[in-house]
Amino acid sequence: MKICRDSALVDGHRKHADLAPRLAAALKQMKAEGLIERYRVDALRESAGR
């Protein structure tokens, strides 16, 4: 099986690679503050209410 990669997608990843450390730091802070869990619970409640 041959996997074809879209070169524009790969280039896009490289283009924004410098953002990865900042994103990781923001996510780590959000996790430490409990925001990720809060958003997860809110999303589950919202989807259950439909």
Number of C-alpha atoms within 10 A of each C-alpha: 3 4 5 6 8 9 9 9 10 10 11 11 13 11 10 9 11 10 11 11 10 11 11 11 11 12 14 13 13 14 13 11 11 11 13 15 13 13 11 11 12 12 12 11 11 10 9 8 7 5
